[in-house]
Structure formats: C-alpha cells, structure tokens
Amino acid sequence: MAVSTNDLRNGMTLNLTEGLFAVVEFQHVKPGKGGAFVRTKLKNVRTGAVIERTYRADEKLEQAIIDKRAMQFLYRDSADYVFMDTVTYEQLQVTTASLGDAANYLKEGDDAVLQFYGTEIVGVDLPAAVELTVTETEPGVQGDRVSGARKPAIVETGLALQVPLFVNPGEKIKVDTRSGEYLTRA
C-alpha cells in the first residue's frame, strides 16, 4: 500500500528497496526557497541499523503491513522456541535468530507479541521489565557495601548481567528488557 511522505507517523513500517524500516522520527521542513521536504530517521526492523533519509513532500513510499499476534511462550525444543497463539491455540516453532535479544528474557509461560510480515517474524514486543531468577553469582560478603558496586550474575534464561553486591543466587530480580540492566529486586 502506497503512503505519502506527508502521512508518515512514528512507528509506521515502510517496505523500501533496502528492506523493512520503521519510522523512528520524521520532520516536515518548508524552507523559504524551494519545495518542502520530509527528513526521516529510519530503523531497519531486521538488523536494527538506523539511517537518515530525506524525501520530497508528497512522495509515495510503500507501507509494510505488520501483523501483531499475542503469543505465549510454552517451552524450548532444542534450538527452537515453541509459542502458542492465545486466540487460535495454534503452536508455532520459532528459531532463536528470529527472536534476537528477546530470547534472553523469555521464560516458560511468558506472554509476548510477535510481529509478522507475511510469514516472517520481524520483531518481538516484550513488557518493559521481566522478573528473572538469579542462578549464578558470587555471594555477597558482609561489609561489602561500596555504593554502586556491581558483580556479574547469570539468570535462569542464560542472560549475563551486572547486579548489586547484595543480590544472591535464587533471588528474583527485575530486568529492563530494552537495555538488559538490573532494575530492582522482585
């Protein structure tokens, strides 16, 4: 479906010759001389690379229709992740490569929104923070109370991150899914 550059909105997905791009930012510019143009910042949906492009006002671009489906992560089957559509109860096997970084935050029973372009998964929407159990970390030592000091830890999904010294194995922590950083104890 063709869309005018005057109708661009943040989050809209475009099918350009270089691939699928989501509009991160756009600015309509009308200089004193010459025609108006639209300055855009676009993020590649598959690779995450950001490019800047300038288009003439009212130029037509191809809009990509992204289908978002609510899915529940059921279990891991060797290298694949098995999801269930919460509406049709249909099961779907997804490769780790298709999930990208989202695989580090998924545990059995979690909900996620998978973004499909045709039959290809192009993105995963997760909650802003998830609760994960710490499986490995050095125990905190009494008197080790330096403000802001961190130590390495591994959580149940295999994600390695830095946590404060007082966090012990077996504790539940909240992790920011956008940055992969420790937020607080759960």
C-alpha positions in Angstrom: 0.0 0.0 0.0 1.5 3.4 -1.0 1.6 6.1 1.5 2.5 9.8 1.1 5.6 11.2 3.0 3.1 13.8 4.4 1.3 11.0 6.2 4.3 9.4 7.9 3.9 8.6 11.6 6.3 7.3 14.2 6.3 3.5 14.4 5.0 3.1 10.8 6.8 0.4 8.8 8.0 1.0 5.3 9.0 -1.5 2.6 12.0 0.2 0.9 14.4 -1.4 -1.6 17.0 -1.8 1.2 14.5 -3.8 3.4 11.8 -3.1 6.1 12.3 0.1 8.0 10.3 1.6 11.0 9.9 5.3 11.2 11.7 6.5 14.3 11.5 10.2 13.7 10.2 12.5 10.9 10.3 16.2 10.4 8.3 18.2 7.7 10.5 21.1 6.5 9.4 24.0 4.4 12.3 26.2 3.6 11.9 29.8 2.4 13.1 28.8 -1.1 12.3 25.7 -3.0 9.9 22.8 -2.3 9.0 21.3 1.1 10.7 18.0 2.1 10.5 15.4 4.9 13.6 14.5 6.9 13.3 11.0 8.4 15.2 8.7 10.7 14.5 5.1 9.9 15.5 1.9 11.8 16.0 -1.4 9.9 13.5 -3.8 11.5 15.7 -6.9 10.9 19.2 -5.6 11.8 18.5 -2.5 14.0 20.7 -0.2 11.9 19.5 3.4 11.8 19.6 5.5 8.6 18.6 9.1 7.8 16.8 9.8 4.6 15.2 12.9 3.0 12.2 12.7 0.8 10.3 15.3 -1.3 6.9 16.3 0.2 4.1 14.1 -1.1 6.5 11.4 -2.4 4.9 8.0 -2.4 6.5 5.2 -0.3 5.4 1.6 0.1 4.0 0.8 3.6 4.5 -2.6 5.0 1.6 -4.1 6.9 2.9 -5.7 10.1 0.6 -8.2 11.8 1.0 -8.3 15.6 -0.1 -11.5 17.3 -0.3 -12.2 21.1 1.6 -15.4 21.8 2.5 -17.3 24.9 6.0 -19.0 25.2 5.4 -22.6 26.0 8.8 -24.4 26.1 12.1 -24.7 24.4 12.6 -27.5 21.9 16.4 -27.9 21.3 17.3 -24.7 19.3 13.7 -23.6 18.7 11.2 -21.8 20.9 7.6 -23.0 20.8 4.9 -20.4 21.1 1.1 -20.7 21.2 -1.3 -18.2 19.7 -3.6 -17.1 22.5 -6.5 -16.7 20.2 -6.4 -19.8 17.9 -4.3 -22.0 20.3 -2.1 -22.8 17.2 1.5 -23.7 18.1 4.5 -22.2 16.2 8.2 -23.1 16.3 10.4 -20.0 16.2 14.2 -20.0 15.8 16.5 -18.2 18.2 17.7 -16.0 15.4 14.2 -14.8 14.7 13.7 -13.7 18.3 17.0 -11.9 18.6 17.7 -10.4 22.1 14.1 -11.2 23.2 15.2 -14.8 23.8 17.3 -13.6 26.8 14.1 -12.5 28.6 11.6 -15.3 27.8 10.8 -18.0 30.3 8.1 -20.6 30.1 4.5 -19.2 30.4 5.5 -15.6 29.5 3.5 -13.6 27.0 5.0 -11.7 24.1 3.6 -10.0 20.9 5.3 -11.4 17.8 5.4 -9.1 14.7 4.9 -10.8 11.4 5.5 -9.5 7.9 3.8 -12.2 5.8 5.1 -15.4 7.5 8.4 -13.9 8.6 8.9 -12.8 12.3 10.4 -9.3 12.2 10.2 -8.3 15.8 9.1 -9.2 19.3 7.3 -6.8 21.8 8.1 -7.7 25.4 7.0 -6.0 28.6 9.3 -3.1 29.7 10.6 -5.3 32.6 10.6 -9.0 33.4 11.2 -11.0 36.6 14.0 -13.5 36.4 15.7 -15.7 39.0 19.4 -15.4 39.6 21.0 -18.8 39.1 24.7 -17.9 39.4 26.6 -15.2 41.2 29.2 -14.8 43.9 27.6 -14.5 47.4 27.6 -11.0 49.0 30.2 -10.6 51.7 29.2 -8.8 55.0 30.9 -5.4 54.9 30.9 -5.3 51.1 28.8 -2.2 50.9 30.5 0.1 48.5 27.9 2.4 46.9 27.0 1.4 43.4 29.4 -1.6 43.3 28.4 -4.4 40.9 29.2 -8.1 40.3 28.4 -10.4 37.4 25.4 -12.7 37.6 23.6 -15.2 35.3 19.8 -15.5 35.3 17.6 -18.5 34.5 17.4 -17.7 30.8 21.2 -17.6 30.4 21.5 -13.8 30.3 24.6 -12.5 32.0 24.4 -9.0 33.6 25.8 -6.9 36.4 23.9 -6.8 39.7 24.5 -5.1 43.1 26.6 -6.9 45.7 23.6 -7.7 47.9 21.9 -10.0 45.3 22.3 -13.7 46.0 21.6 -16.9 43.9 17.9 -17.9 44.0 16.6 -14.3 44.3 14.1 -12.9 41.8 15.2 -9.6 40.2 13.6 -7.2 37.7 15.5 -6.7 34.4 14.8 -4.0 31.9 14.2 -5.7 28.5 15.2 -2.6 26.5 18.7 -2.2 28.0 19.3 -5.6 29.7 20.1 -3.9 33.0 19.2 -4.8 36.6 16.3 -2.6 37.9 15.4 -3.9 41.4 14.7 -7.0 43.5 11.3 -8.5 42.8 
